[in-house]
């Protein structure tokens, strides 16, 4: 049973020990939205959090499911040694792999570490939880948007098989990476309009237009969130959800979108 669904960015500047007091002020809207999501998630009391990350181990033509029994990750690449550990929901991972095979959806079970695209949302959502939920760590591919949506529908069927299992789903991803002159991917005048377009399509539930985004537009914006969002939308297909925009800002030249759907 799906009890919670949200879209979250993964700003490294939001992590104590990596970010600075100045960066915390710069992304205060995002941090406030994270705090609201954390409170809402605690009330939803999930048994498992499914996190879809653009920085997980990826295969262009298959969906990779992290099969490690104990999921571990650190920010060592960013000079922070804290270790994060979560129990993997192996049962759902195995069921999903089987369901993908039966539906001719290419997928791979592969053990790997938790990447920062997964760790940052998990840090903010679970840091105050007395009992941490299990985690299922998923990657997207470079296949079509339609295939990602269909993958989400397969995930939904697995989730709905067990009404006693409470599931939260997080689509991790940033929008444009070139909004300002000091952005990590340079500057593009079209990127701000791209982000506004994505927000408009999500806000009016215009799935057809969202799926119709040109790959050239996404590549020009250097986004890393659309495919995560497509999987999430497939997961909530047919559910009574509402796109609740909690925050959007881009002080570092990257579009940080935080929203709740369920």
N, C-alpha and C positions, 0 to 999 in steps of 0.2 A: 504494500500500500504506500503510495507516494504521499508524504505529509508536508513536504517542503521542496521548493524549487527556486533557484536564484541564479543570477548572472553576477559574477564578481571579477574585477580586474586583479592583477597581481603586482602591485607596485613594491619593489624592494625597499623603497623609501619609507614604507609603513612598518618595517620590522625594527624593533629596538636593537641597537647595536650595529645596524646598517644605516638606517635613517638618522637624521639629526633633528634637534628641536625645530630648526627652520623648515625642514622638509615636512615635519608633522603639521606645522601651521599651513604650509602650502597645499596640503591635501586634506585639510580638516573636514571638508564635505564628505570625502570618501571614507575617512576614518569614522565619522559619525554614522554613516550608512552601514559600515561594517559592525559597529556596536549594536545598531538596531537589528541587523540580521542575526547577530549572535544571541540577542535576547529572544528573538522570535524562534530561532532554531532550538533553543533550550526548552521553550514552551512546547514545541512540536515533538520533542523527545524521540529523535530517531534512533533506531538500532544500528543503522548503517548510513554512511555518507558516500554517495557516488560522486567522485570528482573527475571531471573531464578537463584535461590539461593540454594546451598546445605545445608544451615543452617536455611532455613525456616521450619515451622512446617511440619513434614513429616509423611506420612503413608506408610508402606512398600508396600501395594498392591493397592494404589490409588494415583492419582495426586491431590494435594491440591491447590486450588485457593483462595487467600486471598480475603475475601468478605467484609472487613471493608470499609465503605464509605470514611473515612479519614484514610490514612495510616500514622502511627506514629512510630517513633523509636528513640532510644538513644544509646549511648555507656556507659550507667551507669555501666554495668558490668566491664568496663575498666576505671572507675573513671573519666568519662567525661559526664557532664550533658546536653550538648547541645541537643535540641529536633529537630528532622527532621520531617516535615509534607509534605505530597503529597496527592493530590486528586486521589482516585482510579477510574479507568475506569470500573465502574460497568457494563456498557453496554456490553463491550467485555467479562468481567468475566461471565455474565449470558449466553451470546451466546456460549462461550466456554463450559460451563457446559452442556448446552443443546446438543451441537454437540457431546460431549463425550458420553452422554447417547445414542444418536442416533447411534453412531459408536461402542457401547459396550466397551467403554474405561472407566474404573473406575476412577471417580473423585469426589472430595468433595469440596463444598463451605464452607469455615471456616474462621472466623475473627481472625486475629492475628497481632502481632506487626512486624514491619520491623526488620529483623535480620541484623547482621553485614555483612553477605555475600551479602546482597542487599544494605545496607547503604553505604558501602565503595565505590563501583562503582558509586552510585547515588551522593554521596558527590563530587567526582572528576568531574563527567560529568556535573552536574547542578549548581555548586557553582557560576559560573559567568553568568548564564542565567538570563535575566531580567524577563522572564515569564517562570515559570517551567511547563514542560509537566505533564500530568497525568501519573500515574504509574500503571502497572499491576504486581502483585507480585506472582510468581509461585514457587512451590517446585517440586523436582523430587521424585521418589519412589525407591524401591529396585527391581522393575520388570526388565525384560531383556532390553538390549540396543535397541533391535528391537522395543519394546513397546515404548521406549522413542522417537525413531525416528518417529514412527507412530503418537505419540502424537504431535510432532512438525508439522507433515503434517496437522493434524486437525487444529492446531493453524493457520497455513498458510492460510487455506481455509477461516477461520473467518476473517483474516486480509484482504484478497483479495476481500472480499465481498463489501468493501467500499473503493473505490479508492481515495476518498477525505480525508480519515483519514491517516495521515502520522505516521508510526510506526517504532520505533527503538527497537532492541532486543539485550539484553546483557546476555550472558551466564557467570555467575559468578562461579569461581571455581579455586582451586589451583591444581597443579599436585603433585608429590611426596612430602611427609612430612618427609622424612628420608634420605636426601641427604648427610648430614654431621654428624660428631660426636656430635655436639651440637644441632641437629635438635629436634623439639618437640616430634617426634615419634621415637627417637633413630636413628640408622644408618643401612642402608641396601646397600650393594654393588651393588645390581641389580637396584636400583631406578634411578640412572642417565641414565642407558641404557633404562629403561622404558620410561622416559621422552623424550629421543631422538627418540624412536620408535613412540611415539604419535605425535611428531612434524613432523616426516617424513611422516606418514600416512596422517596427515592434509595437509602437503605441497603438496603432489601429489594426493590429493583428493581420497585416497584409502579407501573408506567407508567400503568395505567388510572386509579389514584387521582390521580397527578400531573396527568394530562390533565384530570381531573375537577375540579380546583381551580376555584372560582368566581372569575370576573373581579372581582367585588366584593371578595373577600378580597385578591387581588393588588393591587388599586387602594388598598385601605385600608392595606396594608403599604407601599405606595409602592416596591415592589421593581422592580429593573431587570434581573433575571437569568433569570427562568423561560423566556422565549422563546429566549434564547441556549442554555440547557440543553436545551430541546426539540430544537433543531437538532442539537446534539451527540449526543443520544440517538438521533436518526434516523441520524446518520452511523455510529454504532457498532452499529446494528441487526444482530442476528445474529452479532455478534462475541463472542468469549469475553472479556468485560470484567468488572471488579469495581469497585464504588464504594469507593475507599480514601480515607476522610476524613482529611485531613492536619491541618486546623485549622478551627475556627469561633470567632469572637469578635466583639464589637460594642462596643468601648470608646468609640467616638465616636457611638454611637446608630445605626450602620449595620451590618447583618449581613454579615461577611466570611467567605465559605465558600471554602476551598481543598481540592480533591480531585483525585485521579487516577483515571481509568477504564481507560486502557490505557498 
